[in-house]
Amino acid sequence: MQKVPFLELAGIAETATDALFLIRDMKPDIVFLDIEMPEMTGFELLKLLPATRPAMIMITADPSYALEGYEHELTDYLLKPVSFERFLKAVNKVDGARSPKHSTSLPEPPGKTHSSTKEPQEQVLDTEFSGARNDFLLLKENKKLIKVAPSEIHFIEGMRDYLKLYWSDRVAVIHMTMAKIEEALPPAQFLRVNRSYIVNKKVIREIEGNEITTNSGRKIPIGVTYRANVLAALQRNRI
């Protein structure tokens, strides 16, 4: 934390009770919160805080808490070990400041620490927070959270700041950009075929000219600037 000039450590609490009093007295802008603490869990502590609480950033070694964390409207969810770059990304969601270029690691706070920043920004969905590049993605559609394995997604259609995700039995519309979802998907499994479509390789049945036909019969155009990359990626499986 000493490497970030706009952060100031306001205090450290070893127990949940100490944290409640510290938050009340210091009124910090950010709280870094462990899940497993003496007396009560981090989630139990969250329920005791007023509605106008600080920005909450959860730190844990267990990714299985991601769904519960999202339901508590956390600003971010950090998995241990936390790199300095990932720490800055979480802080900048609250502060809006540009990330300094550092590459060293930052030790995690033992329980919670507090610092002064600006008001928190609304979080749509963070890829690491959602379990991206692991076994599943956690996507928000309206007021629902949808858990889907990347392998189940057939293709994705972009519509400005919204996406349509197609899989075998349904279509979901989520608020996210193509660039954001592309970062979350396994690059060895998905191809960006034009500005508006990302396709799962396994559902490509044939390519004719500049057009892909999926197993379901959906025809998707290949963009001129994307064609070389698409063909190069598929050539590895050619016999």
N, C-alpha and C positions, 0 to 999 in steps of 0.2 A: 504494500500500500504506500510505502514511502516513495516509491518510484513514480507515483501519480501526483503531480503538483496540485491538482484541484481537489484532492481528497484529504480530509483531516480526521484522524482517529478520535472519536469522542468517548469511547469506552468499550470494555470487554466484559461480558457476563458469563460466568461459568454455569449458572443454573437458569432455568426458565423463569423462576420467581425474580431473580436479580435482573433478568432481561426486561421483565415487565416494568419494574421500577425505573430502570435505566432509560427505557424508551419514553416513559412518562415524564421524567425529569429533564432529559437531554433533548427530546424532540428531534431526533436525527432525521435526515432526508433519506438515508438508505440503511437497511438492516440486513446483514449477512447472517443467515439463520441455519443452524444444524437441525436435522430431523431428530436424531437420537440425543436427548439431553436428560440430565437428572430431573426428577419430579414430574415432568410431562414432555410430550413430544413437541417438535416444532409446529406441527399442525394444530395441536391442542392450544398452543400459545397463540397462534393466529386467531383462533376463535374468541380469545379474550381481548383482542385489540379493538379499538373503536373503528368505525367505518373510515374515518380520515386518518389512516395510518401511514407510516413511511413506506417507501418502495421496498418490497421484500424480495430478497434474492436467496433462494434456498441452495445449500451446499450439502451434497451427500455422495456416497460411493455406490448407492443403489438406484439404478435407473427405473426400477419398478414403481417408484413414487411419482413418476412424471404426470400421470393422469390426475392423481389427487392434487398435485401441485398446481396443475392448470385450473382445476375447479376452484382453487383458492385465489385465483387471479394473481399469481406471483409475477413479478417483473421478469425474472429469469430463473433458470434451474441449472446449476452447475454440477457436473459430475467430477468427483475426485479421481485422479489428481488434476487440479485446475491449472492450466497453463496461464502465463501472464497475458497472452493475447486474448484468451477466452474471458479472463477476468475483465480486461478492458472493454471487451464487447458488451458484457453485461452492464458495466458501469455507464457506458455511453448511451445505453437505452434510457437511463435516467437523466444523465447530464447533458447529452446532446453534443458533447465536446468531441473534437477530433482525436483519434487514438495516436499517442506518441509511438514512435517506432522502437519498440523494445522486443527482445527475444528471450530474455531470461525468465526463469520461473518465479512465481510468487507463492510463498507458503500460505496455505489456507488458514483462516482465523480458527482458533480452537473452539469457539462457540459462536459468537456473534460479534461483529464490530459495526461501528456506526460512522458515517461520514456526511459531510454537508455538500449537497448538490442541488440541482433544480428539481422542478416537479417531474414526476414520472411520465413517460410517454406511453400511449396505448400499445400493447403488444398484440400483434395479429397471430403470429405463430413463429417460433424460432425452431430452426431445423434440429439443432442438438437437443433442445428442450423436448421436442416431439419424438425423440427416439430415432431420428433420421440416421441412415447408414448403419442401423442395427437391424433388428428383426421386424420392426414395424414403423409406420408413420402415424402420427396422431393429428388428424385434420379436423378443423372446425367448420361445420356447415350449419349456418344459422345458429341455433342454440344447442346443437348436438356436437358431440365429439365422436369422430369416426376413426376406428383403429383398422388399418389396412396394411398388409404386407406389400412391399414394392412389387414383388413377383406377381401379385394378383392384378395389378394395374395393366390394362391393355394399351391405352394411349391417353394422352392429355391434350386438350384443346385450349389454347389461350384466348382470352377475351379481355384485353386491356389488363385491369387489375384483378380479374376473376379468371378462374380456371374451371374447365369441365374435366373431371376424371371419370374415365370409362373402365369398368371391369365387367366380369361375366354377367352379373345379375342386377346391376344398377348403374346410375350416373349420379355423381355428386358435384355440386357447384361450391367452390370455396373461394375465399378472398385471399389471393396470393398472386405474385407475379411469376412468369415463366422462369426468370432467372433464379428466383428463390427455390422453386420446386426442383429445378435442374440441379442445384447444389445438393439437394437432399437425396436425390435418386442415385443408385449405384451406376456409375458411368459405364461399366462393362455390360450392363443389362439394357440400358436405354439409349436411344438415338434421337437427337434433335434433327428433324428432317426438314423443317422450314421455320419461319418466325413464329408460327402459331401452333405447331404440333411437336410433341415428343412421343415416340413410339417404343414399346417394349419389343425387343428383337424377336422374342419367341412367338409373337402373334403375326409376324410378317409371313404371309403365304407366298407372295410373288411380287416381283418388280418388273414393270413393263414401261419402258421409256422413263419418264419422270413421275411415275405414279406407283405408290405402294398399295397393294391389296392385303387387308388383314384376313385372319382366319374367319372372321364374322362377315366378310364381304365389304367392309368399309374401305373406300378408296381415299387415299391421302396423298396429296401432291408433294413431290420432293423439290425444295427450293434450289434454284440454280447454284447458289453459293454453298449449299449444303450437300450437293450430290456427291462430290468427290469424297467427303468424309463418310457419308453413308455407305458408299460402295466399298471403300477401304475397310470399314469396320466389318462388313459382311463377307469380304473376300477371304477372311481368315477361316471361314467355315466352308469354303467352296471345295468341291471334290471333282 
